[in-house]
Amino acid sequence: MRYNELILYKNLSTQSVLQDMDFIIENVGIKDATELKPLLFDCIHKILEVSDARGFSGDLWKTYLTYLLVADENTYSKSCEIVGNVEGSINKATLHDLQIIKEYFDYDLQTLGNRLGVGAISLLYGYVPVKSSKKLFNTRIRDRICNLSKELESQDDVAAFKDTLTHFYKEYGVGQIGLHKAFRVNHIQHKTTIEPITNITHVHLDDLVGYEIPKQRLIDNTEAFIKGKKSNNCLLFGDAGTGKSTCIKAILNQYYGDGLRIIEVYKHQFQYLNDVIAQVKNRNYKFIIYMDDLSFEEFEVEYKYLKAIIEGGLEKKPANVLIYATSNRRHLIREEFGDRQGMKEDLHPTDTVQEKQSLSARFGEPIYFRQPNPEEFKEIVRVLANRNHITMEDDQLMDTLNKWQMSRGGKSGRAAQQFIDHLLGTVTE
């Protein structure tokens, strides 16, 4: 085998399993079996760990190799993600690499296991994973990789193998950005990275009862963004518990299939925003940079980084990046009466006020979420009760709600859900 001859897919050779398997295949019949068997058992262990964490099934050797191909971000795979088939000499280099990888793909591990007396190699065939909700991939991604593995297996020559893989890159993307929908920012030792969030809340816009006007405004802006039309940064503001954050999560779930991705950024990470944008600006996806519960006290200056990113820096914000933020405040930076009345020995109080309002003004689509009135609140409770199969009569439901509210107060979608959870936990049928 020739893993050390890989060019574009050179990073695949850093995978310890591939290196170790190559060593075993090259030396079977040459070295003593007692030397190779422990290494093969270790490879089987690692492939099972990787596969079970991602929900893979069937032929795990081929699926594992397929996963490496799908996850590898190189010049060819990232180019195909944008335009599909590419022209030029890069195709020769790709064919060279895929010919090597196809040799691994076609290798019969059962024969290897028989020669070394390792019957456990059969675990890699017809594998059924453990059922768990804590998978690194959702079922959609898992199925795509497993199906691609079967398609690659059916190809007789390397050209068809390449065409199948290229189509996948164009259709679904490559690397962690292609495989995942949501990310967080991490900064360690002067290096900024975006890391996938694997456990995403599967909430949908219809789950949020009411708020049809603000939801539609968010939908319209997001659809324009996805279609490459003019769109604005969004600030979802208003009363607590009214579904602002839920709306953004639902937008991600609704438009993920259209290439939408979301990157969650916290206030202390604003200084790394330029690094984050640099990593995604040339990818074939639309990115929402998501900032939850955004607000600043007077002494906090992180908002200056955000202002420069949104509008005002020398480098133009890429067309595939928007910023969506939620806040209980319409004006994101805390103001005091003294700011407007010049009572704080400020020579230019108007300038101070404008400076504090300048950040919220950079969000071209402010969307207000107000607290529901009493009748709207009751209707939210009724709908949620029906969805959760609570069979109480309406009078009894409202009477129970009134008693529950006396000790808690508040009328919001969050409060309504908390009341339903209370009923589900205490009321027996």
Stockholm file with secondary structure:
# STOCKHOLM 1.0

chainA/1-429         MRYNELILYKNLSTQSVLQDMDFIIENVGIKDATELKPLLFDCIHKILEVSDARGFSGDLWKTYLTYLLVADENTYSKSCEIVGNVEGSINKATLHDLQIIKEYFDYDLQTLGNRLGVGAISLLYGYVPVKSSKKLFNTRIRDRICNLSKELESQDDVAAFKDTLTHFYKEYGVGQIGLHKAFRVNHIQHKTTIEPITNITHVHLDDLVGYEIPKQRLIDNTEAFIKGKKSNNCLLFGDAGTGKSTCIKAILNQYYGDGLRIIEVYKHQFQYLNDVIAQVKNRNYKFIIYMDDLSFEEFEVEYKYLKAIIEGGLEKKPANVLIYATSNRRHLIREEFGDRQGMKEDLHPTDTVQEKQSLSARFGEPIYFRQPNPEEFKEIVRVLANRNHITMEDDQLMDTLNKWQMSRGGKSGRAAQQFIDHLLGTVTE
#=GR chainA/1-429 SS CCGGGCSTTGGGGGCHHHHHHHHHHHHBTTBCHHHHHHHHHHHHHHHHHHHHHHTCCBCHHHHHHHHHHHHCCCHHHHHHHHHSSCCSTHHHHHHHHHHHHHHHHHCCHHHHHHHHTCGGGGGGSSBCCCCCSCCSSCHHHHHHHHHHHHHHHTCCSHHHHHHHHHHHHHHHCSHHHHHCSEEEEEEETTEEEEEECCCCCCCCGGGSCSCHHHHHHHHHHHHHHHTTCCCCCEEEEESTTSSHHHHHHHHHHHHGGGTEEEEECCGGGGGGHHHHHHHHTTSSSEEEEEECSCCBCTTCCTHHHHHHHHTTSSSCCCTTEEEEEEESCSSSBCCCHHHHHTTTSCSCHHHHHHHHHHHHHTCSEEEEECCCCHHHHHHHHHHHHHHTTCCCCHHHHHHHHHHHHHTTCCCSHHHHHHHHHHHHHHCCC
#=GC SS_cons         CCGGGCSTTGGGGGCHHHHHHHHHHHHBTTBCHHHHHHHHHHHHHHHHHHHHHHTCCBCHHHHHHHHHHHHCCCHHHHHHHHHSSCCSTHHHHHHHHHHHHHHHHHCCHHHHHHHHTCGGGGGGSSBCCCCCSCCSSCHHHHHHHHHHHHHHHTCCSHHHHHHHHHHHHHHHCSHHHHHCSEEEEEEETTEEEEEECCCCCCCCGGGSCSCHHHHHHHHHHHHHHHTTCCCCCEEEEESTTSSHHHHHHHHHHHHGGGTEEEEECCGGGGGGHHHHHHHHTTSSSEEEEEECSCCBCTTCCTHHHHHHHHTTSSSCCCTTEEEEEEESCSSSBCCCHHHHHTTTSCSCHHHHHHHHHHHHHTCSEEEEECCCCHHHHHHHHHHHHHHTTCCCCHHHHHHHHHHHHHTTCCCSHHHHHHHHHHHHHHCCC
//
